[in-house]
Amino acid sequence: MRNRKNVLFIAIFAVLAAAVSLQAVFNYHNSIPVSFVENDGNKETAELQKRCIKDMNLEDEYSVEDISSFSIFYGDVTADEAPDMVVVIKLDNATFVSVYYKDGNKYKYICRLGPFCDVESVEFRYMENLSKNAVFFREKVNQSLGCFESDEFIRGYAFIDDILTPVISITADIETYWNDNFSSESSENKWEKITQKSEVKWISGDCPEIILTKEQNLFCAKGNSSERINSDEDFINVDSRIITETYTWSDKWEKFILGEKVFIPTGETVAVLEDMSSLPYSLAGLDSSRSRILFENGDISVVNNKDLK
């Protein structure tokens, strides 16, 4: 039972970590010459990387030698005449995103996003209601705490009132393994595996929507608790379900939300950012009846669904 609680704890921790990573540090004074970006020379690339680290105010913690991958993407997130530059920098233990806008022959620094784990992809999508693109990241998180887990999250940002603002953070894909024998309270030598694969549909317009269709499965297998079972052939599907959720843009909250509810303990109206009961952990008998909510003062918390109406 303790091991099952650890699995649920990981889910809650990942949701809370999502809220922590949705931060930006703003500084409009630093800049990078366009020639550094256009030139593929080793000297210019190293200088570009060095400046990105400095612009993000990370030079006391990291150097160019700590960079394991460095990628540049272009998209119009500030709605000016030139494409903006989004730089994804993977360091030794974290990934940061540095955002710049083009001004003549320079890219001027706007802000940093992160830290993230691994940023798998970057996508720009035009939002008619904002008359500009929003930028969406796929973040992959690998973690082991009482189980083996790999998650993918969708993180989205848009410029609102000249500030790069988080507009969505949701769990897309999940793959979790654990053995009941990991717990000292259990003598059952059985592996369980939970998966979630999400299909994302984008609906544009004056009130855009993100429709998430989640295919969820629970598998079980006999196995040696000292080793992870790697072969999918060892697992038998014992339960499954498909859940569809619609995240709708809210001008009031300036985010994609599932809807509004009242937080009973205070009587406040809150925005529901993610309902954890729709995650696949309940297939394994885990109580995940919690939601991540946004208060009007900007605070984000995970609360019990029984406290919402």
URPE-V761166 format. One record per backbone hydrogen bond with DSSP energy under -0.5 kcal/mol. NH is the residue of the N-H (numbers start at 1). CO is the residue of the C=O. E is the energy in kcal/mol with one decimal. If there is no record, write none. Layout:
nh;co;e
NH;CO;E
NH;CO;E
This chain:
nh;co;e
5;1;-2.0
6;2;-1.9
7;3;-1.9
8;4;-2.0
9;5;-2.5
10;6;-2.1
11;7;-1.5
12;8;-2.3
13;9;-3.1
14;10;-2.7
15;11;-1.9
16;12;-2.6
17;13;-2.8
18;14;-1.6
19;15;-1.3
20;16;-1.9
21;17;-2.3
22;18;-0.7
22;19;-0.6
23;21;-1.9
25;112;-1.0
26;24;-0.5
27;110;-2.0
32;107;-2.6
34;105;-2.6
36;33;-1.2
37;33;-0.8
37;34;-0.7
38;34;-2.3
39;35;-1.9
45;41;-2.4
46;42;-2.3
47;43;-2.0
48;44;-2.6
49;45;-2.5
50;46;-2.4
51;47;-2.4
52;48;-2.2
53;49;-2.2
54;50;-2.0
55;51;-3.4
56;52;-1.9
57;54;-2.0
58;53;-2.5
61;58;-1.6
62;58;-2.5
66;63;-1.6
67;64;-1.7
68;90;-3.1
69;90;-1.3
71;88;-2.4
73;86;-2.7
75;84;-1.7
77;75;-1.4
84;75;-1.6
85;100;-2.3
86;73;-3.2
87;85;-0.5
87;98;-3.2
88;71;-2.9
88;86;-0.5
89;87;-0.6
89;96;-3.0
90;69;-2.5
90;88;-0.5
91;89;-0.7
91;94;-3.3
95;116;-2.3
96;89;-2.5
97;113;-2.5
98;87;-2.8
99;111;-2.7
100;85;-2.8
101;108;-2.4
103;106;-3.3
106;103;-1.2
107;32;-3.3
108;101;-3.2
108;106;-0.6
109;30;-2.9
110;99;-3.1
111;99;-1.1
112;25;-0.9
113;97;-2.9
114;21;-0.9
114;23;-0.8
116;95;-3.2
118;140;-2.0
119;117;-0.5
120;118;-0.8
120;138;-3.5
121;138;-0.9
123;136;-2.5
125;134;-2.6
127;132;-3.0
128;126;-0.6
129;205;-0.8
130;127;-1.1
131;127;-1.5
132;127;-1.3
133;76;-2.0
134;125;-2.9
135;157;-2.5
136;123;-3.3
137;155;-3.4
138;121;-1.9
139;137;-0.6
139;153;-2.4
140;118;-3.4
141;151;-3.1
143;149;-2.7
145;147;-0.6
148;177;-2.6
149;143;-2.3
149;147;-0.5
150;175;-2.3
151;141;-2.8
152;173;-2.6
153;139;-2.8
154;170;-2.7
155;137;-2.6
155;153;-0.6
156;168;-2.7
157;135;-2.5
158;165;-2.3
159;77;-0.6
160;158;-0.6
160;163;-2.7
163;160;-1.0
165;158;-3.1
165;163;-0.9
167;156;-2.9
168;156;-1.2
170;154;-1.9
172;152;-3.1
173;152;-1.1
174;196;-1.9
175;150;-1.8
176;194;-2.6
177;148;-2.8
178;192;-1.9
180;190;-2.5
182;179;-2.3
183;180;-1.1
186;183;-1.6
190;188;-1.3
191;221;-3.3
192;178;-2.8
193;219;-2.6
194;176;-2.4
195;217;-2.2
196;174;-2.5
197;215;-2.2
199;213;-2.6
200;198;-0.5
201;211;-2.5
203;201;-0.5
203;209;-3.0
204;202;-0.6
208;205;-0.6
209;203;-2.3
210;247;-2.6
211;201;-2.9
212;210;-0.6
212;245;-2.9
213;199;-2.5
213;211;-0.6
214;212;-0.6
214;243;-3.6
215;197;-2.9
215;213;-0.6
216;214;-0.6
216;241;-2.9
217;195;-2.1
218;239;-2.8
219;193;-3.1
220;236;-2.0
221;191;-2.1
223;189;-1.0
225;223;-0.6
227;224;-1.9
230;228;-0.6
232;230;-0.5
234;231;-1.5
235;232;-1.5
236;220;-2.6
238;218;-2.7
239;218;-1.3
241;216;-2.1
243;214;-2.3
245;212;-2.7
247;210;-2.9
247;245;-0.5
248;246;-0.6
248;257;-2.6
249;208;-2.5
250;255;-2.5
254;250;-1.8
255;250;-1.0
256;167;-3.0
257;248;-2.6
257;255;-0.6
258;272;-3.1
259;272;-0.7
261;270;-2.3
263;261;-0.5
263;268;-3.2
264;262;-1.0
264;307;-2.5
266;263;-1.3
267;263;-2.8
268;263;-0.7
270;261;-3.3
271;294;-2.1
272;259;-3.1
273;271;-0.7
273;292;-2.6
274;292;-1.4
276;274;-0.7
276;290;-2.3
277;290;-0.7
278;275;-1.6
279;276;-1.7
282;279;-0.9
283;280;-1.7
284;281;-1.6
285;282;-1.6
286;281;-1.6
288;286;-1.0
290;288;-2.5
291;303;-2.5
292;274;-2.9
293;291;-0.6
293;301;-3.1
294;271;-2.5
295;299;-3.0
298;295;-2.0
301;293;-1.9
303;291;-2.6
303;301;-0.6
305;289;-2.5
307;304;-1.8
308;305;-1.8
309;262;-1.7
